[in-house]
């Protein structure tokens, strides 16, 4: 995997780079949260971030919050690396920011290996779920969608049940010209003989 490491200490960054290389991963490096954010804007290949907590400019929690606010990209697994004790308060702060895992310094090679194996499994599952969601079975005639219980429902109902969105209905200009105007003309043509008969009587 390509893993973004975010660490302001150059020695600690080198140790992390070497550990990841031994585990068969490629490290992309940034000295702080701002630099990491800039790198993430340039590539979609990074799916895991291993970041120090305390850094100048933008720290690890702020970086994680910014990543979680993105909605247009694949899920990124975030491991927070810190010299702080893994107290309940610190873990709660990390979880609230969207952190997936928590490692304390000094870096333990076996612990890092375990966390990255978990990350690989979770990212594989999130990719599979996204692919399944992108392949919605839709009727080519009535446009109903089949959900995971094999129930066919209107597009509006399917989306509303999953997003909470409400729909208002209208007619686009193309459909107005293609569908509505011809129907109005047919109705006018059908009404003319009836009006003529009523006038004769």
C-alpha positions in Angstrom: 0.0 0.0 0.0 0.9 3.6 -0.4 0.9 5.1 3.1 1.1 8.8 4.0 3.3 9.3 7.0 3.0 12.7 8.8 5.7 13.5 11.4 7.5 16.7 12.2 10.5 14.9 13.6 12.8 13.9 10.8 14.4 11.0 12.7 11.0 9.6 13.7 9.9 10.0 10.1 12.9 8.0 8.9 12.2 5.2 11.4 8.6 5.0 10.2 9.7 5.0 6.6 12.1 2.1 7.2 9.5 0.2 9.2 6.9 0.5 6.4 9.5 -0.5 3.8 10.3 -3.7 5.8 6.5 -4.4 5.8 6.4 -4.0 2.0 4.7 -0.6 1.9 5.6 2.6 0.1 5.8 5.7 2.3 4.8 9.2 1.2 6.0 11.8 3.7 4.9 15.1 5.1 6.2 17.2 8.0 2.9 18.4 9.3 -0.9 18.3 8.7 -0.9 21.1 6.1 1.7 19.4 4.0 -0.2 16.1 4.3 -3.4 17.8 3.2 -1.7 19.2 0.1 -0.4 15.8 -0.8 -3.8 14.2 -0.4 -5.3 16.7 -2.9 -2.8 15.6 -5.5 -3.3 11.8 -5.3 -6.1 9.3 -4.8 -3.6 6.4 -4.3 -3.2 7.0 -0.5 -5.7 5.0 1.5 -3.8 4.9 4.9 -2.4 7.8 6.9 -0.1 7.3 9.9 0.2 10.6 11.6 1.8 12.1 14.7 -0.7 13.8 17.0 1.3 16.9 18.1 2.8 18.9 15.2 3.2 22.6 14.3 0.7 24.3 12.0 -1.9 21.6 11.7 -1.9 18.6 14.1 -3.0 15.0 13.6 -6.5 15.5 14.9 -7.1 18.5 12.6 -5.8 16.6 9.6 -8.1 13.6 10.4 -11.1 16.0 10.7 -10.3 17.5 7.3 -10.1 14.1 5.7 -13.4 13.0 7.2 -15.1 16.1 5.8 -14.3 14.9 2.2 -17.1 13.2 0.5 -15.8 12.8 -3.0 -13.1 10.2 -2.5 -12.4 6.7 -1.2 -12.3 6.0 2.6 -8.9 6.7 4.2 -7.8 4.6 7.2 -6.3 6.9 9.8 -3.8 5.7 12.5 -2.8 8.3 15.1 0.7 7.9 16.5 1.5 9.8 19.7 3.7 9.9 22.7 0.6 10.7 24.8 -0.7 7.9 27.0 -3.7 6.0 25.5 -6.0 7.3 28.3 -9.8 7.2 27.9 -9.8 10.9 27.4 -7.2 10.8 24.6 -8.9 7.9 22.9 -12.2 9.7 23.0 -10.7 12.9 21.5 -9.1 10.7 18.7 -12.4 8.8 18.1 -14.4 12.1 17.9 -12.0 13.4 15.3 -12.5 10.2 13.2 -9.3 8.3 14.0 -9.5 4.6 13.2 -6.6 3.4 15.3 -4.3 4.7 18.0 -0.6 3.8 18.5 1.7 5.1 21.2 5.4 6.0 20.8 8.0 4.6 20.7 6.9 2.8 17.6 6.4 -1.0 18.0 7.0 -2.9 14.8 4.7 -5.8 15.6 1.9 -3.4 16.6 2.3 -1.4 13.4 2.1 -4.6 11.3 -1.1 -5.7 13.1 -2.8 -2.3 12.6 -1.9 -2.2 8.9 -3.3 -5.7 8.4 -6.6 -4.5 9.9 -6.5 -1.4 7.7 -6.0 -3.6 4.6 -9.0 -5.7 5.4 -11.3 -2.8 6.2 -10.3 -0.9 3.1 -10.9 -3.9 1.0 -14.4 -4.2 2.4 -15.2 -0.5 2.0 -14.1 -0.7 -1.7 -16.4 -3.7 -2.2 -19.4 -2.0 -0.6 -18.8 1.1 -2.7 -18.6 -1.0 -5.9 -21.9 -2.8 -5.0 -23.6 0.5 -4.3 -22.5 1.9 -7.6 -24.1 -1.1 -9.5 -27.7 -0.5 -8.7 -30.1 -2.8 -10.5 -32.6 -0.6 -12.3 -35.5 -1.5 -14.5 -35.0 -0.3 -18.0 -38.7 0.3 -18.5 -40.2 1.8 -15.3 -36.8 2.9 -13.7 -37.6 1.2 -10.4 -34.6 0.1 -8.3 -34.2 -3.3 -6.7 -32.9 -3.1 -3.1 -30.9 -5.7 -1.2 -34.2 -7.4 -0.1 -35.1 -8.0 -3.7 -37.9 -5.4 -3.5 -38.5 -3.1 -6.4 -39.3 0.5 -5.5 -39.4 3.9 -7.1 -36.1 5.8 -7.5 -37.4 8.6 -5.2 -38.3 6.1 -2.4 -34.9 4.3 -2.6 -32.9 7.5 -2.4 -35.1 9.0 0.3 -34.8 5.9 2.5 -31.0 6.0 2.4 -30.3 9.8 2.5 -33.4 11.3 4.0 -33.8 13.5 0.9 -37.3 14.8 -0.1 -38.3 15.2 -3.7 -40.4 17.7 -5.5 -41.6 16.8 -9.0 -41.5 18.9 -12.1 -41.0 18.5 -15.9 -37.8 19.3 -17.7 -37.9 21.3 -20.9 -37.1 18.3 -23.1 -39.9 16.2 -21.6 -42.3 19.1 -21.9 -41.7 19.4 -25.6 -41.6 15.6 -26.2 -44.3 14.4 -23.9 -46.6 17.2 -22.6 -47.2 19.3 -25.7 -48.1 16.3 -27.9 -50.5 15.1 -25.1 -52.1 18.5 -24.9 -52.6 18.6 -28.7 -54.2 15.1 -28.6 -56.6 16.3 -25.8 -57.5 19.4 -27.8 -58.1 17.3 -30.9 -60.3 14.9 -29.0 -62.3 17.7 -27.4 -63.2 19.4 -30.7 -65.7 16.8 -32.0 -67.4 16.7 -28.6 -67.8 20.5 -28.5 -69.2 20.5 -32.1 -71.8 17.8 -31.2 -72.9 19.8 -28.1 -73.4 22.9 -30.2 -75.6 21.1 -32.7 -77.9 19.9 -29.8 
